[in-house]
Amino acid sequence: MIFLKLFITFFQIGLFGFGGGYGMLSLIQGEVVHNHGWLSTGEFTDIVAISQMTPGPIGINSATYCGYSAVHNAGFGYGMSILGSVTATVALILPSLILMILIAKVLLKYMRTSIVQNVFSGLRPAVVGLLGAATLLLLTQENFSAPSVNMWQFCISCFLFIATMVGTWHFKINPIRMICYSGFAGLLLLY
């Protein structure tokens, strides 16, 4: 039963998740954490961090890890958890594959028309909104602490967030380096 739910959930995310992997993160979190309760917010945050550090698209990596964790948390063994990974990954990729095959020729033929241009103009703000939602959903007490709980961890977390944003956006530092720098700084300052 969980495999069917996984397939349907990630198929829907793949069908409506515009904007790439980062745009899908808020949809994935909403489904696996809030709607189905397969993962906790902390587990999802860990999955996002691992998905960013491993090679490949973050949306697919997140689906793979979420599928594994959801089945494993449901009490199944290692082999069934791997099947959960495959199920979630295939379900996420399948809508894009089907749609690209169906509309590739049509889109290329009508790309310059005003209707198609207007559709893409309407999708751009939605993609920005999904990326913003993904960011806001990760700004939780589990990730940043709170001033009333641990002021030092909260301040360091906010500093690392702002430093990473400025480093990648303004100074054009490679995001992989920023992840490594932030991890090292977090290890030194929060240990």
N, C-alpha and C positions, 0 to 999 in steps of 0.2 A: 504494500500500500504506500509506503514512504517513497518508493521509487517512482510510482505514478505521480504522486504529489510533487516530487522533485522535478520530474520531467515537465509537468504542466507549469509549475512556477517559473522555472528557468526558461522555458519556451516563451512565456509571456514577457519575461524580462528582456529576452533577446529580440522579441517582436517590437516592444515599445521603448527600448533603451537607446534613444538617440544620443549622439555625442561621444561615442566610444566608451571605454571602460570606466573612466572617471564619472561620466554621466550615469552609468549603470549602478555605481556604488550605492547611491541613496535608494534606488529601487531594490537592490539586493538586500540591503540592510532592513528595509521596511518589510520585506517578505520573510527572510530567514530569522530575523530577531523579533520583530513585533507581531507579524501575522501568524507565523507558524511556531515560533518559540524554539526553533531547532538549535539556535546558538544564543549565547548571552552577548551583551554589548561588548564586553571585554574580549571574548573569543573572536567576535567579528573584527574588532580593532586589530587584534593580533594577525588575523587573516589578511587584512588590508596591508599591514606592514610587511608581511612575508610576500604577498603578491607584488608589492612594489619592488622588492629586492630580487625577486627571481626573474629570470628571462621570460619574455613573452608579454602579451597584452594583459593589463591588470584585471579587466573584466573576466577574461577566460581563466586566469589564474585564481581569481576570487571564487568563481563558480566551481572550479576543480576542488579547491580547499573546502568550500562550504558544503559541497556534495559529500565529501569524505567525512567531514565533522558531523554533519547532520545524521548520517547513517550510523556513524560510530557512537554518537551521543544517544541514539535510539536503542543501543544495546547490541548491535550486530558486530561481527568480527572483522578482521582485517580484509579478507577477500570481498565481503559484501560492501565494506566501506570504499574499496577501490571501485567497485561497480557503481556506487553512489557518485564518485568523482566523475566517472565516464558518463553517467546519465546526465548529471548537471551540465557538464561541458558540452556534450553533443546537443542537448536541448537549447543551450544558449547560442550555439553556432548555427543551428539548423534554420531558424527564420531568416537570418542574413543570407545564408547560402541559397535558400529557395527564392527569396526576393531578388537577389542579385542575378540569378539565372533568368527569372521571369522578366525583369525590367531592364536588363542591360541594353538590349537592342532598342527598346522603346525610348529609354532615357537618352541614349546617344543620338537618336533620330530627332527628338524634340527638345534637346537641352537648351537651345537658344530661344525657345518660345517664352512669352511673357508669363504664361501660367506656371510653367516649371520654375522660372526664376522667382516668381512670387511665393511659391511653396517653399523654396529654399530660404528666402528672406524671412518667412514666418518661422521656420525651424531654428534659425540662428539664435534668437532670444530664448527659445525654450532650452536649447543646449546650454547656454550660459546659466540659465536658472537651475538646470540639473547639476551642473558643476558646482554652483554656489550651495545648493542643497547638500551635496556630498560633503562639502567642507563644513557646513554648519552642523550636520549630523555627527561629525567626529569631534566637535568641540563640546565634549561632555566632561563631567566630573571624574570619570574613570580615566580619561586621557590627560586632563590638566590638573586634577585635584580641585580644591576650592580654598579660598582664603581662610575660611573658618576651620577647615580640616588640617591642611598643611600649607602654610603660607610660603615656605621655601620652595616646595615642589611646584606650587602654582606659579610663582614668579619665574622660576627657571623654565617651566614649560611654556609660559607666555613668551619669555625671551627667546627660547629656541624656535618657537613658531614664527615670531617676527623676523629673527635673524635668517631663518631658512627662506622665508618669503622674499625678503630684501635681497638675499644672496642669489637666489635663482632668477628673480625678476629684474632687479636693477643691475647687479654685477655679472649676470649671465654665468654664474657658477654651475657646473654640471650637477644635475639633481642627484646623481649617484654619489658624488663627492659630498654634497650637502647631507645626504642620509648618513654617510659614514661619519662626517663631522658631528652631526647632531647626536648620533648614537654614542660616540666617544665622549662628547661633552656631557650627555646624560649620565653615562657611566661614572665619570669623574665627579660630577656635581650632585648626583642624586643617590650615590651608593652609600 
